[in-house]
């Protein structure tokens, strides 16, 4: 196998040119085989195989630098830098990350995970290179989906001022996670379909070269011209108008074209954008046919592409999808906004039923939130559905544009808490902290699938900024008999006894149930309160619980700093309650990738670990 010859960085340069196609096929076969077992980002990686090979052939790693925007398409890069064995533990706890990680390899120049960051990071590396008097090449690889994010344009605007080499590769597959939307997508579509552009360009160049004595000089003159005939064939030439040198479009699966264009790009003494057209999922028919499904794939059966362990129960995203459809039917003022993830956030059904009230703004979370603020002022009821880790990007807009004006925007925060295999960049463990500091914001978290439905309905009628946070994965269907109507700022007693009181937020109610059973089996009396509201917290109920219990235990799937436990501690201190308080929260650190249940055990948040901590704290409280 050709892959056997690649044991470390730059080994690809030992592969013969005639074997490039065979190596690309081996890489695709390898990725399909491994990801079918571990799960992971398949479609984007299959589309970037030749592009990655050409970059590795054109550069000298690790001296030269590649920054992968988002980073989910870096599997081939990892394979070509000697991490083949790591694919056995891809995205598993203690194993290889599914994103670039500097601690994994010197060839991972920058850690990514969110979109639209690579050009800014690359520009920083370029300026650092020049200030230090170094000569290496810096390449930022950004997808057309990431190019819908405003940060990318802020960086390109600055890069246009460079008088030194910086290569930006636009990996254009007409997809982000779902199909791209908006003016940028239409512009790139026009570039892709410009009739005969490459044939015309090459034909003109070849004809001119045949002219004796002057042909070569004429070709060089045309290539140097600021407004070459590209301007006539592709209207606008958006990137060149910005001040960037534009090369392309290039077939991203043609190694000859890629190697030629990268050689040319390295000679340009300014920022140059290389437009490469690729096919997401290339080489695997199920991924070509269903690219969104294979963006982040669960383990699957290779022959059919179907999941190995298909879901049998609804997850929280499914519940949200259903309630949004119902609310859309009941109230024509309800509108939905997402940032390039209609499938991932469960809004596809709403889109199909109410296309005029659904808005996919692309990978532009900041715009999504301020856009929602405008919709709210216009008399509508906007619901912004975004993953917890991505909503961080719109903090300023939430603070100034929504909450400052106290506008009725509902934030449906999916993937709140630990999300597992995607790791540090995707764990939704900060939203309670960053949202609860904002005046006028209200935060709720459901204990089960019925409460999620009730909370979305309640939030739409509240008339103020509201965030409803819910976890990834199967929706809990326990505690069905406990469905007290949602009341502003009020928690819910599920069990009421003496001794210990567990006050749990959202997904941790399920864990608290197990903890309570563990404690009862050991002879401890234990109450359980479903917090429901993180902000405002139920001061009355928690104050009474402090009076009637020896130990209060708060439980939340959020970092400790700025979390629910801190708010309870402040409340008890303000009320001069000298009761013992134990806060169960995620440590103030980034949590790596791995199975969620394993991660909970590692950080001491599984039922058995919490039980041990509660018993120790209770014994200590008895002797105070």
C-alpha positions in Angstrom: 0.0 0.0 0.0 1.2 3.5 -0.8 0.0 4.7 2.7 2.6 2.4 4.2 5.3 4.7 2.9 4.0 7.7 4.8 5.2 7.5 8.4 5.9 11.1 9.1 5.6 14.6 7.8 6.8 15.3 4.2 6.9 11.5 3.4 4.3 12.2 0.7 7.2 13.7 -1.4 8.6 10.2 -1.8 5.4 9.2 -3.7 5.8 9.1 -7.5 3.6 11.5 -9.4 1.9 8.7 -11.3 0.8 7.2 -7.9 -1.0 10.3 -6.6 -4.4 9.1 -7.8 -3.8 5.8 -6.1 -2.8 7.4 -2.9 -5.9 9.6 -2.9 -8.0 6.5 -3.3 -6.2 4.7 -0.4 -6.7 7.8 1.8 -10.5 7.8 1.0 -10.8 4.1 1.7 -8.9 4.5 5.0 -11.1 7.4 6.1 -14.3 5.6 5.2 -13.2 2.4 7.1 -12.1 4.2 10.2 -14.9 6.8 10.5 -17.5 4.1 10.0 -16.3 2.7 13.3 -15.5 5.8 15.3 -17.8 8.3 13.8 -16.5 11.7 12.8 -16.5 14.3 10.0 -16.5 12.3 6.8 -17.9 14.4 4.0 -15.6 17.4 4.4 -12.6 15.2 4.6 -13.4 13.1 1.6 -13.7 16.4 -0.4 -10.3 17.7 0.7 -8.1 14.8 0.0 -6.3 16.1 -3.2 -6.2 19.6 -1.8 -4.4 18.4 1.3 -2.0 16.3 -0.7 -1.2 19.2 -3.0 -0.5 21.5 0.0 1.8 18.9 1.6 3.6 18.5 -1.7 4.0 22.2 -2.1 5.1 23.1 1.4 7.8 22.0 3.9 6.2 21.1 7.2 6.4 22.1 10.0 8.4 25.2 9.0 5.5 26.2 6.6 2.2 26.7 8.3 -1.3 25.5 7.4 -4.3 26.8 9.3 -7.5 24.8 8.8 -10.7 26.9 9.3 -13.0 25.0 11.6 -10.5 22.1 11.4 -13.0 19.2 10.9 -11.5 18.7 7.4 -8.0 18.0 8.7 -8.1 14.2 8.9 -6.0 13.8 5.7 -3.5 16.3 7.1 -3.2 14.2 10.2 -2.7 11.1 8.1 0.0 12.7 6.1 1.9 13.9 9.2 2.4 10.4 10.7 -0.8 10.0 12.8 -2.2 7.0 11.1 -2.3 4.9 14.3 -4.2 7.6 16.0 -7.3 6.9 13.9 -8.0 3.9 16.1 -8.8 6.3 18.9 -10.2 9.2 16.9 -12.4 11.4 19.1 -12.2 9.0 22.0 -11.2 10.0 25.5 -7.4 10.2 25.6 -7.2 9.6 21.9 -6.7 11.7 18.8 -8.8 14.8 18.4 -11.0 15.3 15.4 -9.6 18.9 15.1 -6.1 20.3 14.8 -4.3 20.2 18.2 -0.9 21.7 18.7 0.0 19.2 21.4 -0.5 16.4 18.9 1.9 17.6 16.2 4.2 20.5 15.3 2.4 20.4 11.9 -0.8 21.7 13.6 0.0 25.3 13.5 -3.2 26.7 15.1 -6.1 25.1 17.0 -9.5 25.6 15.4 -13.0 24.4 15.9 -15.3 27.4 15.1 -15.7 28.9 11.7 -14.3 32.0 10.0 -11.1 32.3 12.2 -8.4 31.0 9.9 -7.6 34.1 7.9 -7.2 36.2 11.1 -4.9 33.6 12.6 -2.9 33.2 9.4 -2.5 37.0 9.1 -1.1 37.0 12.6 1.4 34.3 11.7 2.4 36.2 8.6 3.1 39.4 10.5 5.0 37.5 13.2 7.1 35.8 10.4 8.0 39.1 8.8 8.8 40.8 12.1 11.1 37.9 13.0 12.7 38.0 9.6 11.7 34.5 8.7 10.8 33.2 5.2 8.3 30.3 5.6 4.9 30.1 3.8 1.6 30.6 5.6 -1.6 29.1 4.2 -5.1 29.5 5.6 -7.7 27.1 4.2 -11.2 28.4 4.6 -14.5 26.9 3.2 -17.2 28.8 1.4 -19.5 28.1 4.4 -17.0 29.8 6.7 -16.8 32.7 4.3 -20.4 33.7 5.2 -19.0 34.7 8.6 -18.1 38.4 9.0 -14.9 37.8 10.8 -13.4 36.3 7.6 -14.1 39.6 5.8 -12.6 41.7 8.6 -9.4 39.6 8.1 -9.4 39.7 4.3 -9.8 43.5 4.5 -6.6 43.7 6.5 -4.8 41.1 4.5 -5.4 43.2 1.3 -2.8 45.7 2.7 0.0 43.1 2.8 3.1 43.5 0.6 4.3 40.1 1.5 3.1 36.6 0.6 0.1 35.1 2.4 -2.0 32.4 0.7 -5.7 31.9 1.4 -7.2 28.8 0.0 -11.0 29.0 -0.6 -12.2 25.4 -0.4 -15.5 25.8 -2.3 -17.8 22.8 -2.1 -21.1 24.8 -2.0 -21.7 23.5 1.6 -21.2 24.4 5.2 -23.0 21.8 7.2 -26.2 22.4 5.3 -26.4 24.0 1.9 -25.0 27.5 1.8 -27.2 30.5 1.6 -26.9 34.2 0.8 -25.2 36.6 -1.6 -21.7 35.1 -1.1 -23.0 31.7 -2.1 -24.6 33.1 -5.2 -21.5 35.0 -6.1 -19.3 31.8 -5.8 -22.0 30.0 -7.8 -21.6 32.4 -10.6 -17.8 31.9 -10.5 -18.2 28.1 -10.6 -20.5 28.3 -13.6 -18.8 31.0 -15.6 -19.1 29.4 -19.0 -15.8 28.3 -20.4 -13.7 30.5 -18.1 -10.8 28.1 -17.7 -10.9 26.9 -21.3 -11.0 30.4 -22.6 -8.1 31.5 -20.3 -6.0 28.6 -21.2 -6.9 28.9 -24.9 -5.9 32.5 -25.0 -2.6 31.9 -23.2 -1.7 29.0 -25.4 -2.5 30.9 -28.6 -0.4 33.9 -27.4 2.5 31.7 -26.5 2.7 30.4 -30.1 3.4 33.9 -31.4 7.1 34.1 -32.2 9.3 36.3 -30.1 6.5 38.2 -28.3 4.1 35.5 -27.1 5.6 34.8 -23.7 6.0 38.5 -23.0 2.3 39.1 -23.8 1.2 36.3 -21.5 3.3 37.6 -18.7 1.9 41.1 -19.2 -1.7 39.8 -19.1 -1.0 37.9 -15.9 0.5 41.0 -14.2 -2.4 43.3 -15.3 -4.5 44.4 -12.4 -7.7 44.2 -14.4 -7.1 41.2 -16.7 -9.7 39.6 -18.9 -11.0 37.7 -15.8 -12.8 40.9 -15.0 -14.8 40.6 -18.2 -15.6 36.9 -17.9 -16.4 36.8 -14.1 -18.4 40.0 -13.3 -17.3 41.9 -10.2 -14.2 39.9 -9.3 -15.1 40.6 -5.7 -11.8 39.5 -4.2 -9.6 41.4 -6.6 -11.7 44.5 -6.0 -10.9 44.0 -2.3 -7.2 44.2 -3.2 -6.4 40.4 -3.1 -4.8 38.5 -6.0 -7.3 36.0 -7.2 -6.2 32.7 -8.7 -8.8 30.2 -10.0 -11.2 28.7 -10.0 -9.2 25.4 -9.9 -10.5 21.8 -9.9 -9.8 20.7 -6.4 -9.5 17.1 -7.4 -6.9 17.7 -10.2 -3.4 17.3 -8.7 -1.7 18.9 -11.7 -3.8 22.1 -11.5 -3.5 22.3 -7.7 0.3 22.0 -7.8 0.6 24.6 -10.5 -1.6 27.1 -8.8 0.1 26.7 -5.4 3.5 27.2 -7.1 2.2 30.4 -8.6 0.6 31.5 -5.4 3.9 31.2 -3.5 5.5 33.7 -5.8 2.9 36.5 -5.2 4.3 39.2 -2.9 0.9 40.0 -1.4 -2.2 38.2 -0.1 -3.4 35.8 -2.7 -6.7 33.9 -2.7 -6.7 30.5 -4.5 -10.3 29.4 -5.3 -10.5 25.6 -5.3 -13.7 23.8 -6.2 -14.2 20.4 -4.4 -17.0 18.0 -3.9 -18.1 17.2 -0.4 -18.2 13.5 0.2 -16.3 12.7 -3.0 -15.6 9.0 -3.6 -18.3 7.6 -1.3 -21.8 7.6 -2.9 -23.9 7.9 0.3 -21.9 10.9 1.4 -22.1 12.5 -2.1 -25.8 12.0 -2.1 -26.4 13.1 1.5 -23.5 15.5 2.4 -25.3 17.1 5.4 -25.9 13.7 7.0 -22.2 12.8 6.6 -20.9 16.1 7.9 -20.7 14.7 11.4 -21.5 11.0 11.1 -22.2 8.5 13.8 -20.7 5.0 13.2 -22.3 3.6 10.0 -22.4 0.5 7.8 -20.1 1.1 4.9 -22.2 -0.7 2.2 -25.3 1.3 2.8 -24.2 4.3 4.8 -26.9 3.7 7.4 -26.1 4.2 11.1 -24.8 1.1 12.9 -26.9 1.9 16.0 -29.9 3.9 14.8 -31.8 6.0 17.3 -34.9 4.5 18.7 -36.0 7.4 20.9 -36.5 11.1 20.2 -33.6 13.4 21.2 -34.1 17.0 22.6 -33.6 18.5 19.1 -36.5 16.4 17.9 -38.7 17.7 20.7 -37.8 21.2 19.9 -38.6 20.6 16.3 -42.0 19.3 17.1 -42.9 22.2 19.4 -41.7 24.8 16.9 -43.9 23.3 14.3 -46.9 23.4 16.6 -46.2 27.0 17.7 -45.7 28.0 14.1 -49.2 26.7 13.3 -50.8 28.5 16.3 -49.1 31.9 15.9 -48.1 33.4 12.6 -45.8 35.8 14.4 -43.5 33.0 15.4 -40.3 33.1 13.2 -37.2 30.9 13.4 -33.5 31.9 12.8 -30.5 29.6 12.6 -26.9 30.0 11.6 -26.2 27.5 8.8 -27.7 24.6 10.8 -31.4 24.0 9.9 -30.9 20.2 10.3 -28.7 20.2 13.3 -31.0 22.5 15.3 -34.2 20.8 14.3 -35.7 23.6 12.2 -36.0 21.8 8.9 -39.6 20.9 9.5 -40.4 24.5 10.4 -38.6 25.6 7.2 -40.7 23.2 5.1 -44.0 24.3 6.6 -43.3 28.0 7.0 -40.6 29.0 4.5 -41.4 32.7 4.7 -40.9 32.7 8.5 -37.6 30.7 8.5 -34.2 32.4 8.1 -30.9 30.7 7.7 -28.3 33.5 7.9 -25.2 31.4 7.2 -22.4 31.0 9.7 -23.1 34.4 11.2 -24.2 34.1 14.8 -23.7 37.8 15.5 -25.9 38.8 12.6 -28.5 36.2 13.6 -29.0 37.7 17.0 -29.2 41.4 15.9 -31.5 40.4 13.0 -33.7 38.7 15.6 -33.7 41.9 17.6 -35.0 43.8 14.5 -37.7 41.1 14.0 -38.8 41.5 17.6 -39.1 45.3 17.3 -41.1 44.7 14.2 -43.7 42.8 16.2 -42.7 39.2 15.6 -41.7 36.4 18.0 -38.2 35.3 16.9 -36.7 32.0 18.1 -32.9 31.8 17.6 -31.7 28.2 17.6 -27.9 27.9 18.0 -25.6 25.5 19.7 -24.3 26.7 23.1 -20.6 26.8 22.0 -21.5 28.8 18.9 -23.8 31.3 20.7 -20.7 32.5 22.5 -19.7 34.3 19.4 -22.8 36.6 19.7 -22.3 37.7 23.3 -22.1 41.4 22.5 -25.2 41.3 20.3 -27.2 39.5 23.1 -26.0 42.0 25.6 -26.5 45.3 23.6 -29.0 44.6 20.9 -31.4 42.2 22.7 -31.2 42.6 26.4 -30.4 46.3 26.6 -33.7 46.9 24.8 -35.4 44.0 26.7 -36.7 42.5 23.5 -38.8 39.3 23.3 -36.2 37.0 21.7 -36.1 33.3 22.6 -32.7 31.6 22.5 -33.1 27.8 21.9 -29.7 26.7 23.1 -29.0 23.2 21.8 -26.0 21.1 22.9 -25.9 22.8 26.3 -23.5 20.9 28.6 -21.0 18.2 27.6 -21.3 17.2 24.0 -18.6 14.5 23.8 -16.5 13.6 20.8 -16.0 17.1 19.3 -14.2 18.2 22.4 -13.1 21.5 23.9 -14.3 23.8 21.1 -17.8 22.3 21.2 -18.5 21.6 24.9 -21.5 23.8 25.8 -20.4 24.4 29.4 -20.2 28.2 29.6 -23.6 29.5 28.6 -25.0 29.8 32.2 -22.0 31.9 33.1 -21.9 34.2 30.1 -25.7 34.7 29.9 -26.5 35.1 33.6 -24.3 38.2 33.9 -26.6 40.1 31.4 -29.4 42.2 32.8 -32.9 41.3 31.5 -31.8 37.8 30.5 -33.9 34.9 31.7 -32.5 31.3 31.7 -34.4 28.1 32.0 -33.4 24.4 31.7 -35.8 21.5 31.3 -35.6 18.2 33.3 -37.2 16.1 30.6 -38.8 16.2 27.1 -42.2 17.4 28.3 -40.7 20.3 30.2 -38.7 21.4 27.2 -41.9 21.7 25.2 -43.6 23.6 28.1 -40.6 26.0 28.4 -40.5 26.9 24.7 -44.2 27.7 24.8 -43.9 29.6 28.0 -40.8 31.6 26.7 -42.7 32.7 23.6 -45.4 34.2 25.7 -43.2 35.9 28.3 -42.3 39.0 26.2 -38.7 39.3 27.4 -35.3 37.8 26.5 -35.3 34.1 27.4 -32.8 31.4 26.9 -33.8 27.7 27.1 -30.8 25.4 27.4 -31.1 21.7 26.7 -28.5 18.9 26.1 -27.4 16.9 23.2 -28.8 13.3 22.9 -31.8 11.3 23.9 -34.6 13.2 25.6 -35.2 12.0 29.1 -38.7 10.6 29.5 -38.7 10.0 33.2 -40.6 12.0 35.9 -43.6 12.3 33.5 -45.9 12.6 36.5 -44.2 15.8 37.7 -45.4 18.5 35.3 -46.3 21.5 37.4 -47.1 24.4 35.1 -44.2 26.7 34.5 -44.4 29.8 36.8 -42.0 32.7 36.5 -38.9 32.2 38.6 -40.3 29.2 40.4 -38.6 25.8 40.9 -40.3 22.5 41.4 -40.1 20.1 44.4 -40.0 16.6 43.1 -39.2 14.8 46.4 -39.4 16.5 49.8 -37.7 14.9 52.8 -35.2 16.1 55.5 -31.4 16.0 55.8 -30.0 16.6 52.3 -31.5 18.7 49.5 -30.4 18.3 45.9 -31.1 21.3 43.7 -30.5 20.2 40.1 -30.5 22.2 36.8 -31.8 20.7 33.6 -30.0 17.5 32.6 -28.6 17.1 36.1 -32.1 16.3 37.4 -31.7 12.8 35.9 -28.3 12.3 37.6 -29.8 13.7 40.9 -32.5 11.1 40.8 -29.8 8.4 40.7 -27.9 10.1 43.5 -31.0 10.3 45.6 -31.6 6.5 45.1 -28.0 5.8 46.1 -28.3 7.9 49.2 -31.6 6.4 50.3 -30.1 2.9 49.9 -27.4 4.0 52.4 -29.9 5.4 54.9 -29.9 9.1 54.0 -33.0 11.2 53.7 -32.9 13.4 50.6 -35.1 16.0 48.9 -34.9 16.8 45.2 -35.7 20.2 43.6 -35.8 20.8 39.9 -34.4 24.3 39.6 -36.1 25.1 36.3 -34.9 28.7 36.4 -31.2 29.6 36.6 -32.1 33.3 36.3 -34.0 34.4 38.2 -33.4 31.7 40.8 -36.2 30.7 43.2 -34.9 32.6 46.3 -38.0 31.6 48.4 -37.8 27.9 47.8 -34.0 27.7 48.2 -34.1 29.8 51.3 -36.8 27.5 52.8 -34.7 24.4 51.8 -31.7 25.9 53.6 -33.8 26.2 56.7 -35.1 22.6 56.6 -32.0 20.7 55.5 -28.5 20.2 56.9 -26.8 20.2 53.5 -27.7 21.9 50.2 -26.2 20.4 47.0 -26.4 22.3 43.7 -25.9 20.3 40.5 -25.3 21.8 37.0 -23.7 20.9 33.7 -21.8 24.2 33.5 -18.4 25.4 34.7 -18.4 26.4 38.4 -17.3 30.0 37.8 -20.4 32.1 37.3 -22.7 29.2 37.5 -25.9 28.3 39.4 -24.0 27.1 42.5 -22.3 30.4 42.8 -25.7 32.2 42.7 -27.0 29.9 45.4 -24.0 30.5 47.6 -24.4 34.3 47.2 -28.1 34.0 48.1 -27.4 32.0 51.2 -24.7 34.4 52.3 -26.9 37.4 51.7 -29.6 35.8 53.8 -27.1 34.8 56.5 -27.9 31.1 56.1 -25.0 29.3 57.7 -25.9 26.0 56.1 -23.4 23.8 54.3 -23.4 24.1 50.6 -21.8 21.6 48.1 -21.6 22.7 44.5 -21.4 20.0 41.8 -20.2 21.6 38.6 -17.7 21.2 35.8 -14.2 22.3 36.9 -13.1 25.7 35.5 -11.1 24.1 32.7 -11.6 23.0 29.1 -12.9 19.4 28.8 -11.4 17.3 26.1 -13.2 15.0 23.7 -14.7 11.6 24.6 -17.9 9.8 25.5 -20.1 12.0 27.6 -20.7 9.4 30.4 -16.9 8.7 30.6 -16.2 12.5 30.7 -18.7 12.9 33.6 -17.0 10.1 35.5 -13.5 11.7 34.9 -14.6 15.1 36.2 -16.6 13.6 39.1 -20.1 14.4 37.9 -21.5 10.9 37.4 -24.0 9.6 40.0 -21.6 7.4 41.9 -19.0 10.2 42.2 -21.6 12.8 43.3 -23.0 10.3 45.8 -19.5 10.0 47.4 -19.0 13.7 47.5 -22.5 14.3 49.1 -21.9 11.7 51.8 -18.6 13.2 52.7 -20.0 16.7 52.8 -23.0 15.6 54.9 -20.7 13.8 57.5 -18.6 17.0 57.7 -21.7 19.1 58.2 -23.0 17.0 61.1 -19.9 17.8 63.2 -19.8 21.5 62.6 
